[in-house]
Amino acid sequence: MSEVAVVASPPQGGRTLERFSYDDAIVRMFVAATLIWGLVGFSVGMLLALQLPFPTLNGGIEWITFGRLRPLHTNAVIFAFAGNGIFAAIYYSTQRLCKARMFNDTLSRLHFWGWQAIIVSAALTLPFGITQSKEYAELEWPIDIAIAVVWAGFFGVNFFMTLVKRRERHMYVALWFYIATIITVAVLHIFNNLWVPILSPTLIKSYPIYAGVQDAMMQWWYGHNAVAFFLTTPFLGLMYYFLPKAAERPVFSYRLSIIHFWSLVFIYIWAGPHHLHYSAVPEWAQTLGMVFSLMLWMPSWGGMINGLLTLRGAWHKVTTDPVLKFFVVGITFYGMSTFEGPLLSIKAVNALSHYTDWTIAHVHAGALGWNGFMVFGMCYWLAPRIFQTKLYSTALAETHFWIATIGILVYVVPLYVAGILQGLMWGTMTPTGQLAYPDFVETTQAIIPMYYLRAIGGSLYIVAAMIGCFNFYKTWQSRPAVYDVPVYEAPALKDVAIVEESAPESTLTGVTDTGMALDVFSKMWWHRAWERMPIKFTVLTTIAVASASLLELVPTFVIRSNVSTISTVTPYTPLELAGRDLFVSEGCYNCHSQMIRPTVAETKRYGEFSKAGESVYDHPFQWGSRRIGPDLAREGGKQSHQWHVLHFRNPSDLNQGSIMPAYPWLMRKELDFESVPLRIAAMQTLGVPYPQYEGLARDQAKADAEKQAAEIAAAFVEQNGGQPYVDLKGRQYDLADKQVVALVAFLQRVGTDLFKNPDASVEEGADPAAAPPVDIVTPHPETEADVAPERTAMAPTGDQS
């Protein structure tokens, strides 16, 4: 497509008019990517939904198990579908709001193709188990670097330079939200993804610099605010631009938009700890997260009200315009989600809802209801304009809307029921003080019907999306042979006079001078000055985000008493470390938590509640956010080696009704012993104490791992009646060099350090990482008096992450 360069027209009235055109080609590219990746992300989600009631649906193929595909689904929907939708909205609206073409067409194309390459990289790595396991930040270190370059270097520079060379003095409210999005996502991504990489031609692996409590705080500072500043603020910018355009009405309240923006930007960043209620995170942090989450309800609903009331005088259009239908339902889901979020942050409610499908319903109501409907509504509004033709079928757009609306309701309502049922069954006690449902599988089987309904609702949403994509495709087919490129004229910003803002007069009578001053201030006339200074506006936004982040996070890192250490907690052995990495690689964290909450029902079911000092060597933490299977925080020593191996072969053989898929490849695939010294070296860089592997002795880690693996394999044969492992097809395997021995080693270690005898400390010069034999672990204590004492003083270097 040919474009018109910026040229000067003859002076008119003392001002030189510049001629320019907009780059709509990049918008078309992002819209196409949005629709394509949307179908991909939804389809992967459908496969996952079906695997819950039908765990054998993966057909024994390791690359499509629930644990490996779940992060691919979340990344595809968030960063591919919603992300490309965000970019389409920003590239279209920013040019119009600034009266300027994007700063650099090459940067626009680098942004587009770089982002698609990142998405493809996710699709090529996550199914192969290449993951960091940090929710919404699973991608490994080379892709992290690419994200930073594409987001900040290509997209950020292009956007902010467009603001600098704009021809419109004041920045409209949508631009404020775009600024907050770009700045905050960059900060979140960079600081949550500080890691020590393993540099190996055969291994893509890294360990975060944070561990345990600190890693949990950083992750949910990132995780909650990825929702805030990737799935909320840019979509609010989208709403503030496209809804008034579609309704042909101005935004309801300018002052409300100011309150909405600044309160949202400052308050949202504090709310992350509400994901960690009743965990080992310090109590003050949990309470802080809850309080700010409750405060967050006000600005969120302020934005919803501002959006819906923009339709005043235009509600009759909603009955005939599918674009407005999508926007109204999308904003309504935003209101519902932003009411439900603060509700779930209340500790009493969270005690019931956490780890259940209630959270899954909440997330999908936001992602498919709020984000999905806003994206589709925007695309329907854009299609005739960017393709320069009439929408192929309004009837199909209406059909898309109604099927998607029914689908999302059929999807989320059963999950709400399932979540509440799960929480109640987990916590119900008998009159004698025993668990009413002691077997975790009882809960699983009770909610299977809800999973069927969920799959039906999801299939309806996908069918609706396919109808929409067909409608867009047919619209694109009817495009003109050559797109028209309108040329616009506007004076350069330097030729536009600055009108200084002045305070209005108060209209109040009979009040004090202070009251009149507050009345003048509340008119927010002063904010107009900020709106013509993008650099100052960006700095103020950054300060709001950074100050809240520092006040929340720094105490966890510098106050010693926040993370007490435990004398009996030692680093993992080399084989256990490799097994933990396999636990991460297989995505086990997607179904199993490792955090027992201090409630009667939890300790009855799983054992002693989790302590902060137990995870000081966990890079990354593995506390989890959902329980499709039972918690594993006290799994060590509960079962024999034989039980674990046969459980991986076919879980339902040992636990009737289990929906865990089989993992037969763990008993076939060889363990990468060669990489063990590299893993140990990375941990040493992070300060984890492995003195026996310092310097040239590091290769001894491989020999130690092989020795422990041989012992576990021999123990399995002994426990298996002297018989070697035989798979379901009758093939025999020696497990001594197989992946399963490392995973078994890790599972047998989990949660056992707390119960070691502190008096039987490791002799000087011995291996401090060596754990006692797993089959003689001290039985789980029932009282706090039996727990190894915690030391409130800071541990030596390496004991504290």
C-alpha positions in Angstrom: 0.0 0.0 0.0 1.4 3.3 -1.0 1.5 6.0 1.8 1.8 9.7 1.7 4.8 11.2 3.5 4.4 14.1 5.8 4.8 17.3 3.7 4.1 20.9 4.4 1.3 22.9 2.8 1.5 26.6 2.2 1.0 28.7 5.4 -2.6 29.5 6.3 -3.2 32.2 8.8 0.4 32.2 9.9 0.5 28.5 10.4 2.1 25.8 8.3 -0.2 22.8 7.7 1.4 19.4 7.5 -0.1 16.7 5.4 0.0 13.1 6.6 -1.8 9.7 6.4 -2.4 6.9 8.8 -0.9 3.5 8.7 -3.9 1.2 8.7 -2.0 -1.7 7.2 -0.5 -2.5 10.6 -4.0 -2.4 12.2 -5.2 -5.0 9.6 -2.2 -7.2 10.4 -2.9 -7.1 14.2 -6.6 -7.7 13.7 -5.9 -10.8 11.5 -3.4 -12.1 14.1 -6.0 -11.5 16.9 -8.6 -13.7 15.2 -6.2 -16.5 14.2 -4.6 -16.8 17.6 -8.0 -16.4 19.3 -9.2 -19.6 17.6 -5.9 -21.4 18.5 -6.1 -20.3 22.1 -9.8 -21.3 22.5 -9.2 -24.7 20.8 -6.3 -25.5 23.2 -8.6 -24.5 26.1 -11.3 -26.9 24.8 -8.8 -29.7 24.7 -7.8 -29.0 28.2 -11.4 -28.8 29.4 -12.1 -32.2 27.9 -9.0 -33.7 29.5 -10.4 -33.0 33.0 -13.3 -35.5 32.7 -11.4 -37.6 30.2 -7.8 -37.8 31.3 -6.8 -40.4 28.7 -7.7 -38.0 25.9 -4.0 -37.1 25.4 -3.5 -40.6 24.1 -0.3 -41.0 26.0 1.3 -38.2 24.1 3.5 -36.2 26.5 3.3 -32.9 24.5 -0.4 -32.5 24.9 -0.9 -33.3 28.6 -2.9 -30.9 30.8 0.2 -29.8 32.7 2.1 -28.9 29.5 -0.7 -27.3 27.5 -2.3 -25.3 30.3 0.4 -22.5 30.2 0.2 -22.6 26.4 -3.6 -21.9 26.6 -3.2 -19.1 29.1 -0.3 -17.5 27.1 -2.2 -17.9 23.8 -5.4 -16.3 25.1 -3.7 -13.5 27.1 -0.7 -12.5 25.0 -1.7 -13.8 21.5 -5.5 -13.1 21.3 -5.9 -10.3 23.8 -2.4 -8.9 23.1 -2.8 -8.6 19.4 -6.2 -7.1 20.0 -4.6 -4.5 22.3 -2.1 -3.6 19.6 -4.8 -3.3 16.9 -6.7 -0.9 19.2 -3.6 1.2 20.2 -2.2 1.5 16.6 -5.6 2.6 15.2 -6.7 5.0 18.0 -3.3 6.5 18.8 -2.8 7.8 15.3 -6.2 9.4 15.3 -5.9 10.9 18.8 -2.4 12.3 18.0 -3.2 13.4 14.5 0.0 11.7 13.5 1.2 8.6 11.7 3.1 6.1 14.0 6.6 7.3 14.5 8.3 4.6 12.4 6.7 2.1 10.0 9.7 -0.2 10.4 9.3 -0.3 14.2 5.6 -1.1 13.7 6.5 -4.1 11.5 9.3 -5.2 13.8 6.8 -5.1 16.6 4.2 -7.2 14.7 6.6 -9.9 13.5 8.6 -9.9 16.7 5.4 -10.5 18.7 4.2 -13.3 16.4 7.6 -14.9 16.7 7.4 -14.8 20.5 4.0 -16.5 20.3 5.3 -19.2 18.0 8.3 -19.6 20.4 5.8 -20.2 23.2 4.0 -22.8 21.1 7.3 -24.6 20.4 8.7 -24.6 23.9 5.8 -25.0 26.4 4.5 -28.4 25.0 8.1 -29.7 25.3 8.2 -28.8 29.0 10.5 -25.7 28.6 9.0 -23.5 31.3 9.8 -21.4 34.3 6.5 -22.4 35.9 5.7 -18.9 37.0 2.1 -18.2 36.2 1.6 -16.0 33.1 5.4 -15.8 33.0 6.3 -19.3 32.0 8.4 -18.6 29.0 12.1 -19.2 29.4 15.0 -16.7 29.4 15.7 -16.3 25.7 12.0 -15.5 25.0 12.0 -13.2 28.0 14.7 -11.2 26.4 12.8 -11.1 23.1 9.7 -9.9 24.9 11.6 -7.0 26.6 13.1 -6.0 23.2 9.8 -6.1 21.3 7.7 -4.5 24.0 10.0 -1.7 25.1 12.4 -1.3 22.2 9.9 -1.6 19.3 6.5 -0.9 20.7 7.4 1.4 23.5 9.7 3.6 21.5 7.2 3.7 18.6 4.3 4.8 20.8 6.1 7.4 22.9 7.8 9.0 19.9 4.4 9.2 18.3 3.2 11.1 21.4 6.2 13.4 21.1 5.5 14.3 17.4 1.7 14.5 17.8 -0.3 17.4 16.4 -3.0 17.3 19.0 -2.0 19.3 22.2 -4.0 17.4 24.8 -3.9 13.7 25.3 -7.3 12.0 25.4 -8.1 9.6 28.3 -7.4 6.5 26.2 -3.8 7.5 25.8 -3.4 7.7 29.6 -4.3 4.1 29.9 -2.0 3.1 27.1 0.9 4.9 28.8 0.2 3.1 32.1 0.1 -0.2 30.2 3.4 0.2 28.4 5.3 1.5 31.4 4.0 -0.9 34.0 4.1 -4.1 31.9 7.7 -3.4 31.1 8.5 -2.9 34.8 6.6 -6.1 35.8 8.2 -8.2 33.1 11.8 -7.1 33.8 11.8 -7.4 37.6 9.8 -10.6 37.7 12.1 -12.3 35.2 15.5 -11.8 36.8 17.1 -15.1 36.6 20.4 -17.1 36.4 20.4 -18.9 33.0 22.0 -22.2 32.4 24.2 -21.8 29.3 24.1 -25.1 27.5 23.6 -26.0 23.9 21.2 -28.8 24.9 19.3 -27.2 27.8 17.1 -24.1 27.9 16.7 -23.5 31.6 16.9 -20.8 34.2 16.3 -20.2 37.9 14.8 -17.0 39.3 17.0 -15.0 41.6 14.1 -15.0 44.1 13.1 -18.0 46.2 10.2 -19.1 48.4 8.3 -16.3 50.0 10.1 -13.6 48.1 9.5 -15.4 44.8 5.8 -15.8 45.7 5.5 -12.1 46.5 7.3 -11.1 43.2 5.3 -13.6 41.1 1.9 -12.3 42.4 3.0 -8.7 42.2 3.5 -9.6 38.5 0.7 -12.1 38.1 -2.1 -9.9 39.5 -0.8 -6.8 37.7 -0.4 -8.6 34.5 -4.2 -8.9 34.7 -4.4 -5.3 35.8 -2.1 -3.7 33.2 -2.4 -6.2 30.3 -6.0 -7.3 30.5 -7.5 -4.2 32.2 -5.9 -0.8 31.5 -5.4 -1.2 27.7 -9.0 -2.5 27.4 -10.2 0.5 29.3 -8.3 2.7 26.9 -10.0 0.7 24.1 -13.4 1.3 25.8 -12.8 5.0 26.2 -12.0 5.4 22.5 -14.2 2.9 20.7 -17.4 3.0 22.8 -18.0 6.7 22.3 -17.2 6.2 18.6 -19.7 3.4 18.3 -22.4 5.1 20.3 -21.7 8.6 18.8 -21.8 10.0 22.3 -19.1 11.8 24.4 -17.7 10.0 27.5 -20.1 10.5 30.3 -17.7 12.2 32.8 -14.3 13.7 32.3 -13.7 14.1 36.0 -14.7 10.5 36.7 -12.2 9.3 34.1 -9.4 11.2 35.9 -10.4 9.6 39.3 -10.8 6.3 37.6 -7.3 6.4 36.0 -5.1 7.6 38.9 -6.8 5.6 41.6 -6.7 2.4 39.5 -3.0 2.9 38.6 -2.0 3.5 42.2 -4.3 0.9 44.0 -4.1 -2.0 41.6 -0.4 -2.6 42.1 -0.9 -3.4 45.9 -3.4 -6.1 45.5 -1.2 -9.1 44.5 -0.8 -10.6 48.0 -4.5 -11.5 48.1 -3.5 -14.5 46.0 -1.4 -15.7 48.9 -4.0 -15.7 51.8 -3.3 -18.2 54.5 0.1 -19.0 53.0 3.6 -18.6 54.5 3.6 -15.0 53.3 3.8 -12.5 56.3 0.4 -11.7 57.7 0.8 -8.0 57.2 1.3 -8.5 53.5 -1.8 -10.6 53.2 -3.9 -8.0 55.0 -2.4 -5.2 52.9 -3.4 -7.0 49.7 -6.9 -7.6 51.0 -7.4 -3.9 52.0 -6.2 -2.5 48.7 -8.2 -5.1 46.8 -11.4 -3.9 48.6 -10.4 -0.3 47.8 -10.0 -1.4 44.1 -13.7 -2.0 43.8 -14.4 1.8 43.8 -12.3 2.9 40.8 -13.1 -0.2 38.9 -16.9 0.4 39.1 -16.2 4.1 38.4 -14.8 3.0 35.0 -17.7 0.7 34.4 -20.3 3.4 35.2 -18.4 5.9 33.0 -18.6 3.4 30.2 -22.2 2.4 30.5 -23.5 5.9 31.1 -21.7 7.0 27.9 -24.6 5.2 26.2 -27.1 7.7 27.7 -29.4 8.8 25.0 -28.1 5.9 22.7 -29.6 2.8 24.4 -32.0 2.4 21.6 -29.0 1.7 19.3 -28.0 -1.3 21.4 -31.0 -3.2 20.1 -29.9 -3.0 16.5 -26.1 -2.5 16.6 -24.1 -5.7 17.4 -21.0 -3.6 18.2 -22.7 -2.0 21.1 -24.1 -5.3 22.2 -20.6 -6.7 22.5 -19.4 -3.6 24.3 -22.3 -3.5 26.8 -21.9 -7.2 27.7 -18.1 -6.8 27.9 -18.3 -3.8 30.3 -20.9 -5.6 32.3 -18.6 -8.6 32.7 -15.9 -6.1 33.7 -18.1 -4.8 36.4 -19.0 -8.3 37.6 -15.3 -9.4 37.6 -14.1 -6.3 39.5 -16.8 -6.8 42.1 -15.9 -10.5 42.4 -12.2 -9.9 42.7 -12.4 -7.8 45.9 -14.9 -10.3 47.2 -12.5 -13.1 46.7 -9.8 -11.1 48.4 -11.6 -11.1 51.7 -9.9 -13.8 53.8 -13.1 -15.5 55.0 -14.2 -15.9 51.4 -10.8 -16.8 50.1 -10.6 -19.6 52.7 -13.4 -21.2 50.7 -12.6 -20.2 47.2 -8.8 -20.5 46.9 -7.5 -23.5 45.0 -11.0 -24.2 43.6 -12.7 -23.8 40.3 -14.4 -20.7 41.6 -11.2 -18.8 40.7 -11.2 -20.5 37.2 -14.8 -19.2 36.7 -13.7 -15.7 37.8 -10.7 -15.6 35.5 -12.7 -16.8 32.4 -15.6 -14.4 33.1 -13.0 -11.7 32.8 -10.9 -13.1 29.9 -13.8 -14.3 27.7 -16.5 -12.0 28.9 -14.7 -8.7 29.4 -11.6 -9.0 27.1 -13.2 -11.3 24.5 -16.3 -9.3 24.0 -14.5 -6.0 23.9 -12.0 -7.4 21.3 -14.8 -8.7 19.1 -16.8 -5.5 19.4 -13.8 -3.5 18.4 -13.1 -5.8 15.4 -16.7 -5.4 14.2 -16.4 -1.7 14.4 -13.0 -1.6 12.7 -13.8 -4.1 9.9 -15.7 -1.8 7.6 -13.2 1.0 8.2 -9.9 -0.8 7.8 -11.2 -3.0 4.9 -13.1 -0.1 3.4 -16.2 -2.1 2.6 -19.5 -3.0 4.2 -19.6 -5.6 6.9 -20.5 -8.9 5.2 -23.4 -9.8 7.5 -24.9 -8.0 10.5 -27.1 -11.1 11.1 -24.0 -13.3 11.5 -22.6 -10.7 13.9 -25.8 -10.9 16.0 -25.6 -14.7 15.9 -22.0 -14.5 17.1 -23.0 -12.3 19.9 -25.9 -14.5 21.2 -24.1 -17.8 20.9 -21.0 -16.4 22.7 -23.2 -14.9 25.5 -25.0 -18.2 26.1 -21.7 -20.0 25.8 -19.9 -17.9 28.4 -22.8 -18.3 30.9 -23.0 -22.0 30.4 -19.2 -22.1 30.9 -18.8 -20.0 34.1 -22.0 -20.9 36.1 -21.2 -24.6 36.5 -17.6 -23.7 37.5 -19.0 -21.4 40.2 -21.1 -24.3 41.5 -18.1 -26.6 41.2 -15.8 -24.2 43.1 -18.2 -23.7 46.0 -18.8 -27.4 46.2 -15.1 -28.1 46.2 -14.4 -25.6 49.0 -17.3 -26.9 51.1 -16.3 -30.6 50.7 -12.7 -29.9 51.5 -13.6 -28.1 54.7 -16.6 -30.1 56.0 -15.9 -31.8 59.3 -18.0 -34.5 61.1 -19.3 -33.9 64.7 -16.4 -36.0 65.9 -13.9 -33.7 64.4 -13.0 -35.8 61.4 -13.0 -35.0 57.7 -16.4 -35.7 56.1 -14.7 -36.3 52.7 -11.1 -37.6 53.5 -10.4 -38.9 50.0 -9.6 -36.1 47.6 -11.1 -38.1 44.7 -14.6 -37.8 46.3 -14.5 -34.1 45.5 -13.1 -34.7 42.0 -15.9 -37.1 41.2 -18.6 -34.8 42.6 -17.7 -32.0 40.1 -17.3 -34.1 36.9 -20.9 -33.1 35.7 -19.8 -29.5 36.0 -16.8 -30.2 33.7 -19.2 -31.6 31.1 -21.2 -28.4 31.2 -18.1 -26.3 31.0 -17.0 -28.1 27.9 -20.4 -27.5 26.3 -20.2 -23.8 27.1 -16.7 -23.5 25.8 -17.7 -25.2 22.5 -20.5 -22.7 22.1 -18.0 -19.8 22.6 -15.6 -21.4 20.0 -18.5 -21.9 17.5 -19.4 -18.2 17.9 -15.8 -17.2 17.4 -15.6 -19.2 14.2 -18.8 -17.5 12.9 -17.2 -14.2 13.7 -14.0 -15.1 11.9 -16.0 -16.2 8.9 -17.8 -12.9 8.9 -14.5 -11.0 9.0 -13.0 -13.1 6.3 -16.0 -12.5 3.9 -15.7 -8.8 4.7 -12.0 -8.8 3.8 -12.8 -10.6 0.6 -15.0 -7.8 -0.5 -12.2 -5.1 0.0 -11.3 -2.8 -2.9 -8.4 -3.8 -5.2 -6.4 -0.9 -3.8 -7.1 0.7 -0.5 -7.8 4.4 -0.4 -5.2 6.4 1.7 -6.8 9.6 2.9 -4.5 12.5 3.4 -5.1 14.8 6.3 -3.8 18.3 7.2 -3.0 19.8 10.6 -0.6 22.3 12.0 2.6 21.1 13.7 2.3 21.2 17.5 4.9 24.0 17.7 2.5 26.2 15.7 -0.4 25.6 18.0 -0.7 28.1 20.8 -0.7 26.8 24.3 -3.8 27.9 26.2 -2.8 28.1 29.9 -5.3 26.5 32.3 -6.8 28.8 34.9 -8.7 28.0 38.0 -12.5 28.4 37.6 -14.6 30.3 40.1 -16.4 28.4 42.8 -20.2 28.5 42.5 -20.8 27.6 46.2 -22.2 30.1 48.6 -22.3 30.0 52.4 -19.2 27.8 52.8 -15.7 28.5 54.2 -12.8 29.4 52.0 -11.5 25.9 52.5 -14.7 24.5 51.1 -14.6 26.8 48.1 -10.9 25.8 47.5 -11.9 22.2 47.6 -14.8 22.8 45.2 -12.4 24.5 42.7 -9.8 21.7 43.1 -12.5 19.0 42.5 -13.2 20.4 39.1 -9.8 19.1 38.2 -8.9 21.9 35.9 -5.3 21.4 36.8 -5.2 18.0 35.1 -5.5 19.6 31.7 -1.9 20.9 32.1 -0.7 17.3 32.6 -2.5 16.2 29.5 -0.3 18.3 27.3 2.9 17.0 28.8 3.4 13.3 27.9 6.8 13.0 29.5 5.6 14.5 32.8 2.5 12.3 32.6 4.6 9.2 32.0 6.9 10.1 34.9 4.0 10.6 37.3 2.5 7.3 36.2 5.8 5.6 36.8 6.1 7.1 40.2 2.6 5.9 41.2 3.4 2.4 40.1 6.9 2.2 41.5 6.2 3.8 44.9 3.3 1.3 45.5 5.5 -1.6 44.4 8.4 -0.7 46.5 6.4 -0.1 49.6 4.8 -3.5 49.2 7.8 -5.6 48.2 10.9 -4.1 49.9 9.9 -5.1 53.5 9.7 -8.7 52.5 13.3 -8.5 51.3 14.9 -6.5 54.0 13.1 -7.2 57.3 14.6 -10.4 58.7 11.6 -11.5 60.7 9.5 -11.8 57.6 11.2 -14.9 56.4 12.4 -17.0 59.3 14.8 -19.9 58.5 14.7 -23.4 59.8 17.8 -25.2 61.0 16.9 -28.6 59.5 16.1 -27.3 56.0 18.9 -28.1 53.6 19.3 -27.8 49.8 18.1 -30.5 47.5 20.5 -33.3 46.5 21.6 -33.2 42.9 19.1 -35.9 41.9 16.3 -34.2 43.8 17.1 -30.9 42.1 16.8 -32.6 38.7 13.5 -34.2 39.8 12.2 -30.8 40.9 13.0 -29.5 37.5 11.1 -32.4 36.0 8.1 -31.6 38.3 8.3 -28.0 36.8 8.8 -29.3 33.2 5.8 -31.6 33.3 3.6 -28.8 34.7 2.6 -30.6 37.9 2.3 -27.2 39.6 -0.8 -26.6 37.4 -2.8 -29.3 39.4 -1.0 -29.7 42.7 -0.2 -27.0 45.3 2.6 -27.2 47.9 1.2 -24.9 50.5 -0.9 -26.3 53.4 -2.9 -23.6 55.0 -3.2 -23.3 58.8 -6.8 -24.5 59.0 -8.1 -27.5 60.9 -9.4 -29.2 57.7 -6.2 -28.6 55.8 -3.9 -29.9 58.5 -6.2 -32.9 59.1 -6.0 -33.7 55.4 -2.4 -33.0 54.6 -0.4 -32.6 57.8 1.5 -29.7 59.5 0.8 -26.4 57.8 3.6 -24.9 55.7 6.3 -22.6 57.1 8.1 -19.8 55.3 11.5 -21.2 56.1 10.8 -24.5 54.3 11.1 -22.9 50.8 14.2 -20.8 51.2 16.0 -22.9 48.5 13.0 -23.2 46.1 13.9 -21.3 42.9 11.1 -20.9 41.8 8.5 -21.4 44.5 6.0 -24.1 43.9 3.0 -23.2 46.1 0.5 -23.5 43.2 -2.8 -21.7 42.7 -5.2 -24.6 42.0 -5.9 -28.1 43.3 -7.1 -30.5 40.6 -5.2 -33.1 42.7 -4.2 -33.1 46.4 -1.6 -30.9 48.0 1.9 -32.3 47.9 3.6 -30.2 50.6 3.9 -33.2 52.9 4.2 -35.9 50.3 7.6 -37.1 51.2 7.7 -40.5 52.8 3.9 -41.1 52.6 4.2 -43.7 49.8 6.8 -46.2 48.7 9.0 -45.8 45.6 7.0 -48.6 44.0 3.7 -46.7 44.6 5.0 -43.6 42.9 6.3 -45.4 39.8 3.1 -47.4 39.3 1.1 -44.3 39.9 2.9 -42.5 37.1 2.3 -45.6 34.9 -1.5 -45.5 35.4 -2.9 -43.4 38.3 -6.4 -45.0 38.2 -4.8 -48.4 39.1 -3.9 -47.1 42.5 -6.5 -44.4 43.0 -9.8 -45.3 41.5 -11.6 -42.2 40.1 -8.4 -40.2 39.7 -8.4 -37.8 36.7 -4.6 -37.5 36.6 -3.2 -38.6 33.2 -0.6 -41.4 32.9 3.1 -40.5 32.5 4.5 -43.6 30.8 7.4 -41.7 29.2 9.0 -41.0 32.6 9.9 -44.7 32.8 11.3 -44.7 29.3 13.2 -41.5 28.8 16.7 -41.2 30.1 17.6 -38.7 32.7 20.1 -36.0 31.6 22.8 -36.6 34.2 25.3 -34.5 32.2 23.3 -31.3 33.0 23.3 -31.9 36.8 26.6 -30.0 37.5 25.2 -27.1 35.5 22.1 -27.0 37.6 24.2 -27.1 40.8 26.4 -24.3 39.5 23.3 -22.1 38.8 22.1 -22.7 42.3 25.5 -21.9 43.8 25.4 -18.6 41.8 22.1 -17.9 43.6 23.7 -18.5 47.0 22.4 -21.9 47.7 25.1 -23.6 49.8 26.7 -26.6 48.1 30.2 -26.4 49.5 30.9 -30.1 48.6 30.5 -29.1 44.9 32.7 -26.0 44.8 35.2 -25.6 42.0 36.6 -28.8 40.4 34.4 -30.9 42.7 31.3 -29.8 40.9 31.4 -32.9 38.6 30.9 -35.0 41.7 27.3 -33.9 41.6 26.7 -36.1 38.6 28.2 -39.1 40.4 26.1 -38.5 43.5 23.0 -38.2 41.4 23.7 -41.5 39.6 24.4 -43.2 43.0 21.1 -42.0 44.5 19.2 -43.0 41.3 20.7 -46.5 41.4 19.6 -46.8 45.1 16.0 -45.7 44.3 15.8 -48.1 41.3 17.1 -51.0 43.4 14.6 -50.1 46.2 11.8 -50.2 43.6 12.8 -53.7 42.4 12.8 -54.9 46.0 9.4 -53.3 46.8 8.1 -54.8 43.5 8.7 -58.3 44.6 12.1 -58.6 43.0 10.7 -57.8 39.6 11.9 -55.0 37.3 9.5 -52.3 36.0 7.2 -53.5 33.3 5.1 -51.1 31.3 1.5 -51.8 30.2 2.8 -53.3 26.9 5.0 -55.8 28.7 8.3 -54.1 28.1 10.9 -54.2 30.9 13.0 -51.2 31.9 15.9 -50.6 34.3 14.9 -47.4 36.0 18.4 -46.4 37.3 18.9 -43.9 34.5 15.3 -42.9 33.8 13.6 -39.6 34.6 11.1 -41.2 37.0 13.8 -41.9 39.6 14.6 -38.1 39.8 11.0 -37.2 40.2 10.5 -39.9 42.8 13.5 -38.6 44.7 12.0 -35.1 44.7 8.6 -36.3 45.8 10.0 -38.3 48.6 11.9 -35.3 49.9 9.1 -32.8 49.8 8.1 -31.6 53.2 10.4 -33.9 55.2 13.0 -31.3 56.3 10.7 -29.9 58.9 10.7 -33.2 60.8 14.4 -34.0 60.9 16.0 -34.2 64.3 17.9 -30.9 64.8 20.2 -32.6 67.2 21.3 -35.0 64.5 23.0 -32.2 62.6 25.3 -32.8 59.7 28.8 -33.6 60.7 31.5 -31.1 59.8 32.7 -31.8 56.2 29.7 -34.0 55.4 27.3 -33.4 52.6 24.7 -30.9 54.0 22.4 -31.6 51.0 22.1 -35.2 51.9 18.6 -36.2 53.2 17.9 -39.2 55.4 16.6 -42.3 53.7 13.1 -41.5 52.7 11.6 -44.7 54.1 12.6 -43.8 57.7 11.3 -40.2 57.7 9.9 -39.2 61.1 6.1 -39.6 61.2 4.2 -36.3 60.6 3.7 -34.5 63.9 0.2 -33.4 65.0 1.3 -30.6 67.2 3.4 -27.5 66.9 5.6 -28.7 69.7 7.0 -31.5 67.4 8.1 -29.1 64.7 11.7 -28.1 64.3 12.3 -24.7 65.8 12.5 -21.7 63.5 15.3 -19.3 63.9 14.3 -15.6 63.6 17.8 -14.4 63.0 19.1 -14.1 59.5 20.7 -17.4 58.2 24.3 -17.4 56.9 24.9 -16.4 53.3 22.9 -18.7 51.0 20.3 -19.7 53.6 18.2 -16.6 52.7 17.1 -16.0 49.1 
